[in-house]
Amino acid sequence: MPKETSTVQERKTKKENVMRNLKIQKLVLNISPGEGGDKLQKAGRVLQDLTGQTPVYHKARLTIRTFGIRRNEKIAVSVTVRGEKAAELLERALRVKDFELRQKNFSTNGHFGFGIQEHIDLGLKYDPNIGIFGMDVYCVLGRPGIRVAKRKRAVGKVGTHHRVNAKEAKAWFVENYKGTILQ
């Protein structure tokens, strides 16, 4: 009998443990117009207006003639946002999707991502000089202590029970944002 009560107590303390709490590690916003030049610069300006950070431009790895893309040509732009700003931007992006995500939006390691058709839905005003861009939103969830496996010096291992999985990420999404997960 005492063993059963101890396991019940362990389960209760496991939920109350602050090291088990999930939080947003980072939010990545990506716009890929597929071509360089003026269109890419405008996409970068949209991300800068949205986040207040300078965006990073990404180059093509291969030449693809059918798409008209050359190797090392800039084809995409992205911004990584952390902290309170990430939580606020994620809320605005989820409001566009009516707090509904599909089952396939969640990865096995507890991250989730989705697309937005028009950036003006996030609260930016329409500018005819810039146009309208769609974007990808990707949220990386983590627990305190994940840095142990990521740091450069004295790298350690993170146990399987401390890693985030898809089931926990879905529960976090439903609990924090009152969202629904579609099939």
Salt bridges, closest charged atoms under 4 A:
ASP38 OD2 - LYS42 NZ 3.39
GLU88 OE2 - ARG92 NH1 2.73
GLU91 OE2 - ARG95 NH2 3.43
GLU168 OE2 - ARG20 NH2 3.49
GLU168 OE2 - ARG143 NH2 3.13
